[in-house]
Amino acid sequence: APTEYRLIAAHGPIGELPSLRRAVTAGEAMGIPAHDAWRAQTQLAIADGYGQTETGHIAGVCPGEDPPPGSMGRPLPGVRVEIVDGELCVDPATVPSFFLGYEGSPAPEGLWHTGDQVRQDADGWLYFQARVDDVIVSAGYRIGPAEVESVLLGHPAVRESAVIGVPDDDRGEVVSAIVVLRDGFVPSDQLARELQEHVKAETAPYKYPRVVRFTAALPKTNSGKIHRAALRER
């Protein structure tokens, strides 16, 4: 799971692993800082992949390909995808492992809407941005949590981060960052401001977290994903 790669990189150095031929991951966005750390120290580019319980494997990195940092791969051979209003959609007829349907419901027809916001570059590489229901809309801007989390992970004080939207009377929602610090760093208002300025400098200023909270650990699902619903309930 990406969480494991990120934690190993955060505890670094990783060290050389000469017998390791290939590293793969899936489940959520890997994040560029961890990807770069593994590549620099092991000479391996972690091959990210994408799929859903209903679909099976849709996208990935084939052996011998050199994926751009942050990409979750390209559509597998024969799999047809479309991006509709930013959402990844799949043609079920091109996916051999596509499910028959939910029990008690009619079989799905037409394109399968994954509920995931992605972008695709000119070479066909796909980049996860957010679950459709996780997108933060702040003062009219649409902000994907994964990008802000990745930028925060690039700060030397940050071991893990999770970004959610919290209600705000003026902006509708504001970006809130929940941060786990590396050993040797202590929560403070000064460090919170430093993280805010770091995000402003590395991405669009409107994406910076107006709320920064520190925690000892982030809630995770059984598969190792950050449990954003639990964070929102807090």
C-alpha positions as CSV (number, residue, x, y, z in Angstrom):
1,A,0.0,0.0,0.0
2,P,1.2,3.6,-0.6
3,T,1.1,4.3,3.1
4,E,3.9,1.7,3.7
5,Y,6.1,3.2,1.0
6,R,5.6,6.7,2.4
7,L,6.4,5.6,6.0
8,I,9.5,3.8,4.9
9,A,10.7,6.8,3.0
10,A,9.8,9.1,5.9
11,H,12.0,7.1,8.3
12,G,14.8,6.9,5.7
13,P,17.4,6.4,4.5
14,I,15.9,3.4,2.6
15,G,19.2,1.9,1.7
16,E,20.1,-0.1,-1.4
17,L,18.0,-3.2,-2.2
18,P,20.0,-5.0,-5.0
19,S,17.8,-8.1,-5.0
20,L,14.6,-6.1,-5.5
21,R,13.6,-6.1,-9.2
22,R,10.2,-4.4,-9.2
23,A,8.0,-2.4,-6.8
24,V,4.3,-2.0,-7.3
25,T,1.5,-0.2,-5.4
26,A,-2.2,0.6,-5.7
27,G,-5.1,1.8,-3.5
28,E,-4.6,5.6,-3.3
29,A,-2.3,8.3,-4.7
30,M,1.4,7.5,-4.0
31,G,2.7,11.0,-3.8
32,I,5.8,12.4,-5.6
33,P,8.1,12.8,-2.6
34,A,8.0,9.1,-1.6
35,H,8.3,8.1,-5.3
36,D,11.3,10.3,-5.7
37,A,12.9,9.0,-2.5
38,W,12.6,5.4,-3.5
39,R,13.8,6.1,-7.0
40,A,16.9,8.0,-5.8
41,Q,17.9,5.4,-3.2
42,T,16.9,2.1,-4.9
43,Q,17.0,3.1,-8.6
44,L,13.4,1.7,-8.8
45,A,10.4,3.7,-10.0
46,I,7.4,2.4,-8.0
47,A,4.8,1.2,-10.5
48,D,1.4,2.6,-9.4
49,G,-1.8,1.0,-10.6
50,Y,-5.5,1.6,-10.5
51,G,-8.7,-0.5,-10.3
52,Q,-11.9,-0.9,-8.4
53,T,-13.6,-3.8,-6.8
54,E,-16.3,-3.7,-9.5
55,T,-13.8,-3.5,-12.4
56,G,-10.6,-5.2,-11.5
57,H,-7.3,-3.8,-12.9
58,I,-7.8,-0.8,-15.3
59,A,-4.5,1.1,-15.4
60,G,-0.9,0.4,-14.5
61,V,2.7,0.5,-15.5
62,C,4.0,-2.3,-17.7
63,P,7.5,-3.8,-17.1
64,G,10.1,-1.7,-18.8
65,E,8.1,1.5,-18.8
66,D,9.4,4.6,-17.0
67,P,6.3,6.3,-15.4
68,P,6.3,10.0,-14.6
69,P,6.2,10.8,-10.9
70,G,2.7,10.9,-9.6
71,S,1.1,8.8,-12.4
72,M,-1.1,5.8,-11.7
73,G,-0.2,4.3,-15.0
74,R,-1.9,4.1,-18.4
75,P,-5.0,2.2,-19.4
76,L,-4.1,-1.5,-19.8
77,P,-4.0,-2.8,-23.4
78,G,-7.5,-3.1,-24.8
79,V,-9.1,-1.1,-22.0
80,R,-11.0,2.0,-23.2
81,V,-11.4,4.9,-20.8
82,E,-13.0,8.3,-21.2
83,I,-12.7,11.4,-18.9
84,V,-16.1,13.0,-18.6
85,D,-16.1,16.3,-16.7
86,G,-12.9,15.3,-15.1
87,E,-14.2,11.9,-13.9
88,L,-12.6,8.6,-15.1
89,C,-15.2,6.5,-16.9
90,V,-14.6,3.0,-18.3
91,D,-16.2,1.0,-21.2
92,P,-17.3,-2.3,-19.5
93,A,-17.1,-4.2,-22.7
94,T,-13.3,-3.7,-22.8
95,V,-12.7,-4.9,-19.2
96,P,-12.7,-8.7,-18.9
97,S,-12.9,-8.6,-15.1
98,F,-15.9,-6.2,-15.0
99,F,-18.5,-7.3,-12.5
100,L,-22.0,-8.5,-13.4
101,G,-23.8,-6.0,-11.1
102,Y,-24.8,-5.4,-7.5
103,E,-27.1,-8.1,-6.0
104,G,-30.7,-7.0,-6.3
105,S,-30.0,-4.3,-8.9
106,P,-30.0,-4.3,-12.7
107,A,-26.8,-4.8,-14.5
108,P,-25.0,-1.4,-15.2
109,E,-25.4,0.0,-18.7
110,G,-23.2,2.4,-20.7
111,L,-20.0,3.8,-19.4
112,W,-19.0,3.0,-15.8
113,H,-18.4,6.1,-13.8
114,T,-15.7,5.4,-11.3
115,G,-16.3,8.4,-9.0
116,D,-12.6,9.4,-9.3
117,Q,-11.3,12.7,-10.6
118,V,-8.3,12.2,-12.9
119,R,-6.3,14.0,-15.5
120,Q,-4.5,12.5,-18.5
121,D,-1.4,13.9,-20.2
122,A,-0.5,13.8,-23.9
123,D,1.3,10.5,-23.5
124,G,-1.8,8.8,-22.0
125,W,-0.5,8.7,-18.4
126,L,-3.3,9.1,-15.8
127,Y,-3.0,11.1,-12.6
128,F,-5.4,10.7,-9.7
129,Q,-6.7,14.0,-8.2
130,A,-9.5,13.1,-5.8
131,R,-12.7,11.1,-5.2
132,V,-15.6,13.1,-6.6
133,D,-17.0,13.4,-3.1
134,D,-13.7,14.4,-1.6
135,V,-13.2,17.5,-3.9
136,I,-13.0,20.6,-1.8
137,V,-14.9,23.6,-3.2
138,S,-13.6,26.8,-1.6
139,A,-14.7,30.2,-2.8
140,G,-15.6,28.7,-6.2
141,Y,-12.2,26.9,-6.6
142,R,-12.2,23.1,-6.9
143,I,-9.2,21.7,-5.0
144,G,-8.1,18.0,-5.0
145,P,-6.8,16.8,-1.6
146,A,-4.1,14.5,-3.2
147,E,-2.1,17.4,-4.6
148,V,-2.0,19.4,-1.3
149,E,-1.1,16.2,0.6
150,S,1.8,15.5,-1.8
151,V,3.1,19.0,-1.4
152,L,3.0,18.8,2.4
153,L,4.8,15.4,2.2
154,G,7.7,17.3,0.5
155,H,8.3,19.3,3.7
156,P,11.1,17.8,5.8
157,A,8.9,18.0,9.0
158,V,6.0,16.0,7.6
159,R,5.7,12.2,7.9
160,E,2.1,11.8,6.8
161,S,-0.7,14.2,5.8
162,A,-4.4,14.2,5.1
163,V,-6.4,17.0,3.6
164,I,-10.2,17.5,3.9
165,G,-12.7,20.3,3.4
166,V,-14.3,21.8,6.5
167,P,-17.4,24.1,6.4
168,D,-16.8,27.8,6.3
169,D,-19.5,30.5,6.4
170,D,-17.6,32.8,3.9
171,R,-16.0,30.3,1.5
172,G,-18.3,27.3,1.7
173,E,-15.4,25.1,2.6
174,V,-11.7,25.7,3.5
175,V,-8.8,23.3,3.2
176,S,-7.9,21.6,6.4
177,A,-4.6,19.7,6.8
178,I,-4.1,17.0,9.5
179,V,-0.4,16.4,9.8
180,V,1.8,13.7,11.5
181,L,5.3,15.0,12.1
182,R,8.6,13.3,11.8
183,D,10.7,12.6,14.8
184,G,12.5,15.6,16.1
185,F,9.7,18.1,15.2
186,V,7.3,19.6,17.6
187,P,3.8,21.0,16.8
188,S,3.6,24.8,17.0
189,D,1.8,27.8,15.5
190,Q,5.1,28.7,13.8
191,L,5.4,25.3,12.1
192,A,1.8,25.5,11.0
193,R,2.5,28.8,9.3
194,E,5.6,27.4,7.7
195,L,3.6,24.6,6.2
196,Q,1.0,27.0,4.9
197,E,3.7,29.1,3.2
198,H,5.3,25.9,1.8
199,V,2.1,25.0,0.1
200,K,1.6,28.5,-1.2
201,A,5.1,28.5,-2.7
202,E,4.7,25.0,-4.3
203,T,1.2,25.2,-5.7
204,A,-1.5,27.8,-6.3
205,P,-1.9,30.1,-3.3
206,Y,-5.7,29.4,-3.0
207,K,-4.9,25.7,-2.3
208,Y,-3.0,26.3,1.0
209,P,-4.6,24.9,4.2
210,R,-6.2,27.6,6.2
211,V,-6.5,25.1,9.0
212,V,-3.5,23.0,10.1
213,R,-3.9,20.4,12.9
214,F,-1.2,18.1,14.3
215,T,-1.9,14.5,15.3
216,A,0.0,11.5,16.4
217,A,-1.5,9.2,13.8
218,L,-4.1,9.2,11.0
219,P,-7.0,6.8,10.9
220,K,-6.6,4.1,8.2
221,T,-8.9,1.7,6.5
222,N,-8.1,-2.1,6.5
223,S,-6.4,-1.6,3.1
224,G,-4.1,1.1,4.4
225,K,-5.9,4.1,2.9
226,I,-6.4,7.3,4.9
227,H,-9.9,7.2,6.4
228,R,-11.1,10.7,5.4
229,A,-14.7,10.1,6.5
230,A,-13.4,9.4,10.1
231,L,-11.4,12.6,9.9
232,R,-14.4,14.6,8.8
233,E,-16.5,13.1,11.7
234,R,-13.8,14.3,14.2
